[in-house]
Amino acid sequence: MIDFNFEKNCYGCRNCENICPTKAIRIEENKEGFLMPVIDEEKCIKCGMCNKKCPFLNLEVNKEKIRLNKWYSCYMKDEEKRKESSSGGIFPILAECIIEKGGHVCGCVWNDKLEAVHVVTNKPEEVNKMKGSKYVQSDLNETVVKIKSILNEGKIVLFTGTPCQVAAVKSYLVEEQNLYTMAVICEGVASPKVWRKYKGYIEEKNHSKLKDVKFRSKDIGWEPPVMKQIFKNGKIKSQLTYSTNIYGKGYLQGLYYRKSCNNCQYKYDNYNADIIVGDFWGADKELLKETNNNGISAILINTLKGEKIFNEINNKVTKKLIDIESVVKNNKMVIKSNKKHKNRDNFFRNIDDLNIEVNINKNINMSKQKQLKNAIKEIAYKTKTYDLIKNIIK
Ligand SMILES: Cc1cc2nc3c(=O)[nH]c(=O)nc-3n(C[C@H](O)[C@H](O)[C@H](O)COP(=O)(O)OP(=O)(O)OC[C@H]3O[C@@H](n4cnc5c(N)ncnc54)[C@H](O)[C@@H]3O)c2cc1C
């Protein structure tokens, strides 16, 4: 029977629930809003399958034997399509390549309640919904079981998600030649409960349900990211994702990450996806100019399988070999987990009692100087003068 400190280390992938032959494990949301296993000891037959499939317990099994360690700066040549993605638009090209081969793609979409969930599909219009980073933990539900049955039909599958989710899928499926994996560089995943509360709060404030949310709208380009909220009553609200939107600010500081994110095993040394994609925040001015500030990714080609598929999309991307230092310089979460936020416990203690905006505001760390800078940035964004101030106010 699976047994470790779930609250601290469980990734919430549901592998134990999905594999259990007697349905002795169910998954429930804890007080913080994260999925955790609950075990019915009477139903457990001690077969040990849950231990075998758990990504937390199988780090060694999950390690890639041959790693290529080739980093590239990379972006999709089609500029209009690239604008629909969070960074360089690598995901949709990989997905298209897999679908053209008769395969399926698994990734994260907003469902009709705007909850982040993983789905498996071979329909391009569904794959379109996977574009864009959703800064909340996605529920893998039973996708791993569906992937297994598609692989059993001899078809190929591309799984995309956070590094721990890739580890979960690889723990469950083991040595699958037809499985391709792409992980995003990940700083941490936010609590679905916090997202629900924030969503409810802005819906009330705007007298309308939300229709869509983009955390990384490229309204004024890739940098700075803009969070766009589209309401059913036609209202559209846009704010700078990390400097002025309250949910984005709390997320960036790690105020409501899952606890396992503060202790993530699946950082650089243990990356095991075929391809890892993130934002190339360290790109120099010339490269940024070349991309028209419409997005650029840093890509790690990690395995031979990753290299094979990356070579197949060659004519659709512009790429250049780079060194890891240029990526890590502005993206420390490639190599290490963020430290636990000092006010995390306080924030979650009040999660059910305080208004979400008040609770986030009370607990984020922000100097007066930083607040002032953020206010100036927001005014500049609203008055379309951001380009003029961006190099003065960092
Ligand atoms: C929670 C999260 C944290 C991130 N943190 C960083 C970071 O610290 N530094 C950095 O450089 N990059 C980070 N990224 C990655 C970055 O934002 C882009 O997702 C990545 O560069 C891929 O860009 P793209 O243009 O190729 O993909 P897009 O075309 O935008 O496609 C988005 C891809 O992300 C997947 N995805 C979206 N939301 C989720 C989710 N909630 N859970 C799992 N998978 C999801 C989709 O399945 C799809 O494959 C993060 C992404 C997420 C989802």
The ligand as an SDF file (V2000), in Angstrom:
LIG
                    3D

 53 58  0  0  0  0  0  0  0  0999 V2000
    2.3290   25.8280  -14.9480 C   0  0  0  0  0  0  0  0  0  0  0  0
    3.3970   26.3020  -15.9020 C   0  0  0  0  0  0  0  0  0  0  0  0
    4.5530   26.9040  -15.4080 C   0  0  0  0  0  0  0  0  0  0  0  0
    5.5620   27.3410  -16.2890 C   0  0  0  0  0  0  0  0  0  0  0  0
    6.7010   27.9200  -15.7950 N   0  0  0  0  0  0  0  0  0  0  0  0
    7.6890   28.3080  -16.6510 C   0  0  0  0  0  0  0  0  0  0  0  0
    8.8920   28.9050  -16.1610 C   0  0  0  0  0  0  0  0  0  0  0  0
    9.0610   29.0970  -14.9730 O   0  0  0  0  0  0  0  0  0  0  0  0
    9.8580   29.2440  -17.0640 N   0  0  0  0  0  0  0  0  0  0  0  0
    9.7080   29.0310  -18.4050 C   0  0  0  0  0  0  0  0  0  0  0  0
   10.6150   29.3450  -19.1690 O   0  0  0  0  0  0  0  0  0  0  0  0
    8.5780   28.4780  -18.8890 N   0  0  0  0  0  0  0  0  0  0  0  0
    7.5680   28.1140  -18.0540 C   0  0  0  0  0  0  0  0  0  0  0  0
    6.4320   27.5350  -18.5550 N   0  0  0  0  0  0  0  0  0  0  0  0
    6.3930   27.1700  -19.9840 C   0  0  0  0  0  0  0  0  0  0  0  0
    5.9690   28.2610  -20.9470 C   0  0  0  0  0  0  0  0  0  0  0  0
    4.9920   29.0940  -20.3530 O   0  0  0  0  0  0  0  0  0  0  0  0
    5.3650   27.6440  -22.2210 C   0  0  0  0  0  0  0  0  0  0  0  0
    4.3060   26.7850  -21.8660 O   0  0  0  0  0  0  0  0  0  0  0  0
    6.3320   26.7960  -22.9820 C   0  0  0  0  0  0  0  0  0  0  0  0
    7.4280   27.5960  -23.3350 O   0  0  0  0  0  0  0  0  0  0  0  0
    5.7010   26.1970  -24.2340 C   0  0  0  0  0  0  0  0  0  0  0  0
    5.4330   27.2190  -25.1050 O   0  0  0  0  0  0  0  0  0  0  0  0
    4.7890   26.9740  -26.5450 P   0  0  0  0  0  0  0  0  0  0  0  0
    4.6530   28.3290  -27.1670 O   0  0  0  0  0  0  0  0  0  0  0  0
    5.5760   25.9570  -27.3090 O   0  0  0  0  0  0  0  0  0  0  0  0
    3.4100   26.2790  -26.1470 O   0  0  0  0  0  0  0  0  0  0  0  0
    1.8990   26.6440  -26.3410 P   0  0  0  0  0  0  0  0  0  0  0  0
    1.5260   26.5270  -27.7700 O   0  0  0  0  0  0  0  0  0  0  0  0
    1.5340   27.8680  -25.6230 O   0  0  0  0  0  0  0  0  0  0  0  0
    1.2560   25.3620  -25.6200 O   0  0  0  0  0  0  0  0  0  0  0  0
    1.1470   25.2450  -24.2270 C   0  0  0  0  0  0  0  0  0  0  0  0
    1.6370   23.8940  -23.7950 C   0  0  0  0  0  0  0  0  0  0  0  0
    1.6350   23.8610  -22.3680 O   0  0  0  0  0  0  0  0  0  0  0  0
    0.8250   22.7970  -21.8860 C   0  0  0  0  0  0  0  0  0  0  0  0
    0.1420   23.3130  -20.6880 N   0  0  0  0  0  0  0  0  0  0  0  0
   -0.5910   24.4520  -20.6010 C   0  0  0  0  0  0  0  0  0  0  0  0
   -1.0260   24.6200  -19.3370 N   0  0  0  0  0  0  0  0  0  0  0  0
   -0.6000   23.5560  -18.6230 C   0  0  0  0  0  0  0  0  0  0  0  0
   -0.7690   23.1280  -17.2810 C   0  0  0  0  0  0  0  0  0  0  0  0
   -1.4580   23.8430  -16.3910 N   0  0  0  0  0  0  0  0  0  0  0  0
   -0.2020   21.9660  -16.8990 N   0  0  0  0  0  0  0  0  0  0  0  0
    0.4890   21.2140  -17.7730 C   0  0  0  0  0  0  0  0  0  0  0  0
    0.6910   21.5600  -19.0720 N   0  0  0  0  0  0  0  0  0  0  0  0
    0.1450   22.7200  -19.4810 C   0  0  0  0  0  0  0  0  0  0  0  0
   -0.1330   22.4540  -23.0120 C   0  0  0  0  0  0  0  0  0  0  0  0
   -0.5400   21.1120  -22.9360 O   0  0  0  0  0  0  0  0  0  0  0  0
    0.7460   22.7360  -24.2390 C   0  0  0  0  0  0  0  0  0  0  0  0
    1.5660   21.6530  -24.5080 O   0  0  0  0  0  0  0  0  0  0  0  0
    5.3900   27.1390  -17.6930 C   0  0  0  0  0  0  0  0  0  0  0  0
    4.2230   26.5540  -18.1810 C   0  0  0  0  0  0  0  0  0  0  0  0
    3.2230   26.1400  -17.3000 C   0  0  0  0  0  0  0  0  0  0  0  0
    1.9700   25.4910  -17.8560 C   0  0  0  0  0  0  0  0  0  0  0  0
  1  2  1  0
  2  3  1  0
  2 52  2  0
  3  4  2  0
  4  5  1  0
  4 50  1  0
  5  6  2  0
  6  7  1  0
  6 13  1  0
  7  8  2  0
  7  9  1  0
  9 10  1  0
 10 11  2  0
 10 12  1  0
 12 13  2  0
 13 14  1  0
 14 15  1  0
 14 50  1  0
 15 16  1  0
 16 17  1  0
 16 18  1  0
 18 19  1  0
 18 20  1  0
 20 21  1  0
 20 22  1  0
 22 23  1  0
 23 24  1  0
 24 25  2  0
 24 26  1  0
 24 27  1  0
 27 28  1  0
 28 29  2  0
 28 30  1  0
 28 31  1  0
 31 32  1  0
 32 33  1  0
 33 34  1  0
 33 48  1  0
 34 35  1  0
 35 36  1  0
 35 46  1  0
 36 37  1  0
 36 45  1  0
 37 38  2  0
 38 39  1  0
 39 40  1  0
 39 45  2  0
 40 41  1  0
 40 42  2  0
 42 43  1  0
 43 44  2  0
 44 45  1  0
 46 47  1  0
 46 48  1  0
 48 49  1  0
 50 51  2  0
 51 52  1  0
 52 53  1  0
M  END
$$$$
